[in-house]
């Protein structure tokens, strides 16, 4: 299957079960759903507070959302599940590996798919919104795809890092207007400014406190290269596109 053309069979089965379950249990409030294109490529750039984020967003959309997942997930039986739902493995390393991650995301967009992506690069350790990586903006500029800020509100309380059982608490998903990328050029400084604007919009919709540091740096106690946002299910791939 070429990413973005059509959702794999397992994705369609999981979505058919998951979507009504999410709506029945959490009754999510969704705003801006009409901003997601009916067809053609788009980047859904969301905040990342919980492992469930990668299930909540697809559950409220009719179109398939494609993600990248760190290669660590593709071991044992989990490999067959992730491959079956159309998740593509990416390496955690930066440099060439990060660039390959961007290439995988670019493939989804070039084939007209929706790419779900987390600019923060990993889940928030404390519910705050952290500095975004420039990968999502780079992909948007490379492909001409619209990039929509998305705020998932409530998922940190529903299933925070380390928790095993999700709680039945309010959930909201807000999809904003596409970022007007024509205001910026493709140089590094402009991409940084565009990414900061993207994170500002997410913060405004989510109500999160913004922290101008990379989440991975806070969690690991070391710096994290600004290669790109990650796009994984659950803990996201470091430096992925």
PyMOL commands that set and color helices and strands:
alter all, ss='L'
color gray80, all
select helices_A, chain A and resi 9-26+33-35+53-59+71-73+77-84+96-110+135-143+155-158+181-183+188-206+215-220
alter helices_A, ss='H'
color red, helices_A
select strands_A, chain A and resi 29-31+42-46+65-66+68-70+88-90+114-117+129-130+146-153+172-178+210-211
alter strands_A, ss='S'
color yellow, strands_A
deselect
rebuild
show_as cartoon
